[in-house]
Amino acid sequence: MGRFDNQTVLITGGTSGIGLACSELFAQEGARVVSMSIQQAEGQALQERIRTSGQECVFHYGDASSEADVQRAVQLALDRYGRLDVVHANAGLLRNQRITDLTVEDFHALINVNLLGPALLAKHAIPVMERQGRGVICFTTSVAADIGFPGHAIYCASKAALVAMLRCLTTDHSPRGVRFVGVSPGTIDTPMLAKSCEGWDKPKDVLYAEVARKIPVQRLGTPRDVAQAVAFLVSDEAGFINGSVVHLEGGTLALPPW
């Protein structure tokens, strides 16, 4: 028996990094997973791999910042499984640039994926969950919401706005049975992190080792670390955790500024 037997879980950005680990973990825990992303080949491979293991997963090709795509993903979950128990708004976009190099196109790209996408997912999932009388929505934010990372002004702003939105949704919709939680990862070994190393004068492995030495637990986080936290937060065991964001950064936020 799994913690999520007979529950339907929809994950955006579900084929890479944190989303991939969540898709796999929820399937292992008995959930019927709808994994959405713009990575067609990776999505089909994920669906096949999970089904071959005797678990349930359907891949949905879609852009998390497109309302039509998000609406189709929610409807797919309902048509196929009849309900929607957990939604994980995980798709994210990272761009390294100072505000003086920002274009309007860059701004909209970051805001559309990191903030509009979760808002659209909540817009279409909440009515379903309110009709059911229960459901949980989890947002992947970032410690960037709390730290002024150099060269990441709009990314940081988008993640801080996501935290504020989570709190407002809690006051608006939790009285009707929908719970809202967030995970705030720090330095996690994902393809997004690897891409952020491009342009540096040191190899990725050297950069990773230097960063790991600065983290109190002396290592980078893994996508599985985040997936396990998400699974707990959306489970019945965490039923009184609501409107809260859990930081997963190995103690980075506890470091003194010297």
N, C-alpha and C positions, 0 to 999 in steps of 0.2 A: 504494500500500500504506500502510495506517495502522498506528500502533503497537499498536492494539487490535483488529485484524482477527480476527473469529471469537471474540472474547471477550464475555462477558455482564457488564454493569455495572448494579448496582442502586443508585439514589440516592434517599435520603429528603429531603424538602424540595426536591424537584427542579424546581419550577416557578417559583421566585422567587430573585432575588439570586444568591448563590454557587451554589446548587443548579441554577438555570437555566443559568448559564454552564457548569457541569460537564456537564449533560445535553447541551448543544449541542456542547461540545468533544469529549466522548467519542464522540458520533455522528459528528462530522467525522473522527475518528481511526479509524473503522471498527468501533466497538463496537456491540453490540446493547444498547440502553439500555432499562432499565425505570425510569421516573421516577415516584416516588410522592409524593403530597402531598394536602392537603385542599382544594386549589384546583381544582375541577372544570373550570371554563371555561378557566382558564389551562393546565391539563394537556391538555385536548383540543386546544387551539390549538397547544401545543408538539408534540404527537404528529403533528398534521397538517403542521405546518411542516417538521419533520425528515423525514417520509416524502416530502413533496413534493420535497425536495432529494435524494431518492434514497438516504437513509440510514435506519437502523432504530431505531425508538423505539416503546414501548408505554407509555401512561400508566396508572397504577394509582391509583385513588382510595383513600386510606387514611390513618389517623391513626397517626403514628409511635409513639405511646405505647400503642397497642392491640395486645396480643399477637396477637389473631386477624388483624388487618389486616396486621401484619408477616409473620406466617406465610403469609398468602395471597400477599403480594408475592414472597416467596422461592419459593413453589410455582409462581407464575406464571412466574417466570424459568426454572425447571426444566422446566415443562410446555411452554413455548414454545421454549426454546433448548437445553435439555438439560444445562446446566451454569451455574455461577455463579462468575465469576472475580474480580470486584471488587465490594465493597460500600462505599458511602460514606454513613456515618451523619451526615447534614448538617442535618436538621430541628432548628430551635432556637426558643426563646421568650425574649423579653426583656420585663421589666417594671421600671419605675423606681419604687422606693419604699424608704424607710428601714425598718429592721427593726421600728421602733415602730409602723409603719402596716401591717405584714404580717398577713394573715389566713391561716388554715390552708389555705383554698382556693387562695390565691396560691402558697403554698409547694408544694403538691402539683402545681399546674399547671406550675411551673418545673421541678421535679425530674422529673416524669413525662415531659416532652418532652426535656429536656436530658440526663438521665442514664438513666432507665428505658428510653427509646426506643432509644438506642444499645446498651444491655444486651440488650434483646429481639432486636434485629437481629443482634447477635453470637451470641446463644443459638441462633438458627435458621440462621444462615449458616455458622457454624464446622463443624458436622457435615458439611455438604455439601462444604465445602472440604477437610476432612480426608479424606473419601472420595475426592476427586479427587487428593489429594496436594499440592495447591497452592491458593493464593488470597490475596488481600490485603484487609484491612479498614482503611478510613481514617475517622478521627473528625474532625469540625470542632469544635475547642475554641475558645479565645479568649484574648487577652492578659489578659482579665478573670480568668483563672486565676492570674495573676502580679501583678496590680495591684489595690489596694483602691479600686475605683471608687466614688465617693459614690453612695448610693442604690441600690446593686446587690448587696447582701450575698448574697442567695440565688442570684442569677444567677452571681456570681463563684464561690460555693461549688460550684454544680453543674458548672461548667466545670473547676474544680480536681479535683473527684472524677472527672470523665471522663478526665483525664490519668492519674490513679492507676489507674483501671480498665484503661486501655490497657496500662500497664506490666505489670500482673498477667496480663492475657490473653496477653501476649508470652511470659511464662515458662511459662504453662500449655499453650499451643497451638502455638507456633512450632516445637517439635521435630517436629510432625506436618504441617508444610508451610504453615502459615498465618502470614502476616506482618502486622504491625500498625503503622500510622503515623498521625500526626496533623498537622493544619494549625491554626495559631493565628493567626487574622487580627486585625489591629488595626482601624483606622478604614477601613472599606470602604463605598463608595457603594452601599448597598443599600436596599430598602424598609424593612428593619428599622431601619437607621440614621436614615432620614428620619422614621420614627415616633417615635424617641427624641427628636426635636427639638420635638415638640409640647409646648406649655405654656411655652416660652421666650419672652422679651420681644424676641427678634430673629428676623428671617426665616431660614429654613433656609440660603439661599445665603450669608448673612453669617456664620452659625455655621460652615458648611463652610469658608469662606475663612479664618476665624480659626484653625480647627483645622489646616488645611493648612499655614499659616505656622509652626506649632509642630513639624511633622513634619520630620525632617532632609531627606527627599527632596522636601519642599515640595509635596506633593500627597496626596490621599486615594488609597487603593487602589481597584482595580476588581474586580468579580467575576471577570473574566477573569484578573487577576493570580493569584487564588487557584486558579482552575480549572487553570491551567498548572502550578502547583506540585503540585496533587493528581495530575494526569496523570503527572508525572515520578515522584512518590513511589510510585505503584502500578504503575509500569512495571518491566520486567525490568532497565532501566538502574539502578534504585535497589534492586536485589535484596539488598544488604547493609545497607540502612537499615531498622532494625527496632526497635520500642519507642521511637521518637523522635518528637518534635513539632517541626515547623519553624515558626518565627515569621515572619509576613508583616505587618510593621507599620511599614515604611519607616524603621526606626531609632529608633522611639519609646522602646523599652526601654533604649536607650543614653544617653538624656538624663540629665543630672545633676538632682538634686532642687532646684535653685535657678534 
